[in-house]
Amino acid sequence: MFVDQATIKIKAGNGGNGAVAFHREKYIASGGPDGGDGGKGGDVIFMADDHLSTLSDFRYKRKYTAENGADGSGNRCAGKKGRDLIIRVPRGTIIKEAESGAVLADVSSDEPFVIAKGGKGGWGNRHFATPTRQAPRFARDGYPGEEWDVILELKLLADVGLLGFPNVGKSTLISVVSEAKPVIADYHFTTITPVLGVVRMGPESSFVMADIPGLIEGAGEGVGLGHRFLRHVERCRMLVHIVDVAGSEGRDPIDDFNIINKELAVFNPELTKCPQIVAANKVDLATDEQLARFRAFIEEQGLPYYEIVAPIAEGTQELINAVAAKLAELPPIKRYEAQPVPMSVLEKKKDTGFKITEQGGDYYVEAEWLLKILNKTDIDDYESLQYFQRVLESSGILDELRARGIRENDTVIIYDFEFQYVP
């Protein structure tokens, strides 16, 4: 089954805990603290795999977790790093944060994308030794790994998208001009999944064409089968709009043309700006009057117009030459830039739970939800820092610190962030 959208939960590994240990060796008294650090948790990494063409595997498994880092041990031995979790997806998959819809990555290149970072390992007690605190009996726990609910959305990487009503000849055209072998039959919705075909123009010249399953009126709002695949048109550099100019199924070709373009605008207004070539198919069944009427209409729209008979490849070479020439003028296939997850979403996800411990006069604050916000906070930016302070106030953390008797210039440590308390 062709599946092009899935929602999954990913969780990076937690960092291992630091160790509380003291050096023990014959003839060496009071060897001092030597607790090792915890290992870093494994990352969750997405990679493109050209052997995959759908997201069907994600229908059966919805939660993916990387390995935790190992705890530290004595003799300054650090814990082992957790193994990274590599998730392979079809090339062209967009990864979005589920609640905000922010794009985290566009898996269209060979570059691996780290979507969730593993937590850092906690420090062993040797890091907390000072001239006045020579035998610290505490260590730092490992940091939690990042956790996200993400939407995987496959948008095929194709230079050209074929559009049109069911049974107008899209599958026939792609089978004639490329090596693709779609199912072709004389009934509607023969094509139920997008079909990609490579059109070769020469030894080092080719482009990818996508046969998008037939659209019908209302597709942009979810009617019929084709609406599931409109997202695959969004990346296309240009569109070839195929119309049954003979009206062999009792429809008016001009109405067909207008309906499809309306559905594109409803689904995504940006698609109306995509370059378009019109291919009038089944000209062998059309009358001269029908051809003249439709040709005049398309010329009024200012669009390139070609007449073809797809099954016998009549006129198809001229059409493909025009497509190749137009592609040479257009920018590369669209890539989606990563976007920051809004702070409001991160704050909304918080569970408000936190833990404050006092060790050696310093106050340690732990809260998994707060770590996500801290990771997205630019400490050097005044407004960002002010926002983080408001979070500390609204969550009750500052009130709890005051209740514990914190004084001016006491040190507050929130994971890697350390600051002096100012009332």
Beta strands, then each sheet from edge to edge (+ up, - down):
strand 1: 5-11
strand 2: 44-48
strand 3: 63-65
strand 4: 85-89
strand 5: 93-97
strand 6: 103-107
strand 7: 113-116
strand 8: 147-154
strand 9: 160-163
strand 10: 195-202
strand 11: 205-211
strand 12: 238-244
strand 13: 276-281
strand 14: 305-307
strand 15: 355-359
strand 16: 362-366
strand 17: 411-414
strand 18: 417-420
sheet 1: 3+ 1+ 8- 5+ 6-
sheet 2: 4+ 2+ 7-
sheet 3: 10+ 11- 9- 12- 13- 14-
sheet 4: 15+ 16- 17- 18+
end
